[in-house]
Amino acid sequence: MKQTTLLNKTTLSGLMLAVAVLATGCHKADNTNTGMGPAQSAGKAVDDSAANAAANAREAGADAKAAAHEAAANTAAAADRAGDKAAAAADRAGDSMREAGAEMKQESKEAAANVKEGASKATAATGRAVERAGEKMQDAAK
């Protein structure tokens, strides 16, 4: 693994040096030279490339950080919305349960009234039957 890493670093360094050499060139006839030799110019190009790479890396890091902050804010907002929806659903469920309880209470009252009425009718019918049986017994005893 270290060989691969060393190879990558060597390749990257070599690549940057090659870019610097190509960027500056080795022309002595070039009049734009500011008193630097080819090696100094290549070094400056490498330094400039490294500075540009570092700036790009910092910018990418800042973009990633901003994206992470935005994702965190979106997640928090989604959690808030989900909490609100859950609370609303619980409220609706509570309302439905209260309504169902009220309906059961009313139906229980009606059923109790029906049972009371039925018991009253049954008692009356039993009383009439007992009365008739008593009359028959009296008639039979005469």
C-alpha positions as CSV (number, residue, x, y, z in Angstrom):
1,M,0.0,0.0,0.0
2,K,2.9,2.4,0.8
3,Q,4.4,1.6,-2.6
4,T,1.2,2.7,-4.3
5,T,1.1,5.9,-2.2
6,L,4.7,6.6,-2.9
7,L,4.2,5.9,-6.6
8,N,1.2,8.3,-6.6
9,K,3.2,11.0,-4.9
10,T,6.1,10.5,-7.2
11,T,3.9,10.5,-10.2
12,L,2.1,13.7,-9.0
13,S,5.3,15.5,-8.3
14,G,6.7,14.5,-11.7
15,L,3.5,15.6,-13.4
16,M,3.6,19.0,-11.7
17,L,7.3,19.4,-12.6
18,A,6.5,18.5,-16.2
19,V,3.6,21.0,-16.3
20,A,5.9,23.6,-14.9
21,V,8.6,23.0,-17.4
22,L,6.1,23.0,-20.2
23,A,4.6,26.2,-18.9
24,T,7.8,28.1,-18.5
25,G,9.8,26.5,-21.3
26,C,13.6,26.5,-21.6
27,H,14.0,29.3,-24.1
28,K,16.9,31.6,-23.5
29,A,15.6,33.9,-26.2
30,D,12.5,34.7,-24.2
31,N,12.7,38.3,-23.1
32,T,10.0,38.1,-20.5
33,N,12.4,36.4,-18.1
34,T,12.6,38.4,-14.8
35,G,16.1,37.4,-13.9
36,M,15.1,33.8,-13.0
37,G,16.7,30.8,-14.6
38,P,14.8,27.8,-16.0
39,A,14.9,25.9,-12.7
40,Q,13.6,28.9,-10.7
41,S,10.8,29.5,-13.3
42,A,9.9,25.8,-13.0
43,G,9.9,26.0,-9.2
44,K,7.7,29.1,-9.4
45,A,5.3,27.3,-11.7
46,V,5.2,24.3,-9.4
47,D,4.6,26.6,-6.4
48,D,1.8,28.4,-8.3
49,S,0.2,25.1,-9.3
50,A,0.3,23.9,-5.7
51,A,-1.2,27.2,-4.5
52,N,-4.0,26.9,-7.1
53,A,-4.6,23.3,-6.1
54,A,-4.8,24.3,-2.4
55,A,-7.2,27.2,-3.2
56,N,-9.4,24.8,-5.2
57,A,-9.3,22.3,-2.4
58,R,-10.3,25.0,0.1
59,E,-13.1,26.1,-2.1
60,A,-14.3,22.5,-2.6
61,G,-14.1,22.0,1.2
62,A,-16.1,25.2,1.8
63,D,-18.7,24.0,-0.8
64,A,-18.9,20.6,0.9
65,K,-19.3,22.3,4.3
66,A,-22.1,24.5,3.0
67,A,-23.8,21.5,1.5
68,A,-23.6,19.6,4.8
69,H,-25.1,22.6,6.7
70,E,-27.9,22.8,4.2
71,A,-28.5,19.1,4.4
72,A,-28.6,19.3,8.2
73,A,-31.1,22.2,8.0
74,N,-33.3,20.3,5.6
75,T,-33.2,17.3,7.8
76,A,-34.2,19.3,10.8
77,A,-37.0,20.9,8.9
78,A,-38.2,17.5,7.7
79,A,-38.1,16.2,11.2
80,D,-40.2,19.2,12.4
81,R,-42.8,18.6,9.7
82,A,-42.9,14.9,10.5
83,G,-43.4,15.7,14.2
84,D,-46.2,18.2,13.4
85,K,-47.9,15.6,11.2
86,A,-47.6,12.9,13.9
87,A,-49.1,15.3,16.5
88,A,-52.0,16.2,14.1
89,A,-52.6,12.5,13.5
90,A,-52.6,11.8,17.2
91,D,-55.1,14.6,17.7
92,R,-57.4,13.2,15.0
93,A,-57.1,9.8,16.5
94,G,-58.0,11.2,19.9
95,D,-61.0,13.0,18.4
96,S,-62.1,9.8,16.7
97,M,-61.8,7.8,19.9
98,R,-63.8,10.4,21.8
99,E,-66.6,10.2,19.2
100,A,-66.5,6.4,19.2
101,G,-66.8,6.5,23.0
102,A,-69.7,8.9,22.9
103,E,-71.5,6.6,20.3
104,M,-70.9,3.6,22.4
105,K,-72.3,5.3,25.5
106,Q,-75.4,6.4,23.6
107,E,-75.9,2.9,22.1
108,S,-75.4,1.4,25.6
109,K,-78.1,3.7,27.0
110,E,-80.4,2.6,24.2
111,A,-79.6,-1.0,24.7
112,A,-80.2,-0.7,28.4
113,A,-83.5,1.0,27.7
114,N,-84.5,-1.8,25.4
115,V,-83.5,-4.4,28.0
116,K,-85.5,-2.6,30.6
117,E,-88.5,-2.4,28.3
118,G,-88.1,-6.0,27.4
119,A,-87.8,-7.1,31.0
120,S,-90.9,-5.0,31.9
121,K,-92.8,-6.7,29.0
122,A,-91.6,-10.1,30.1
123,T,-92.5,-9.4,33.7
124,A,-96.0,-8.3,32.6
125,A,-96.4,-11.4,30.3
126,T,-95.3,-13.7,33.2
127,G,-97.7,-11.9,35.5
128,R,-100.5,-12.5,33.1
129,A,-99.6,-16.1,32.6
130,V,-99.4,-16.6,36.4
131,E,-102.8,-14.9,36.8
132,R,-104.4,-17.1,34.1
133,A,-102.9,-20.2,35.8
134,G,-104.3,-19.1,39.1
135,E,-107.7,-18.6,37.6
136,K,-107.6,-22.0,36.0
137,M,-106.6,-23.6,39.3
138,Q,-109.5,-21.8,41.0
139,D,-111.9,-22.9,38.3
140,A,-110.6,-26.5,38.6
141,A,-111.1,-26.4,42.4
142,K,-114.8,-25.4,42.2
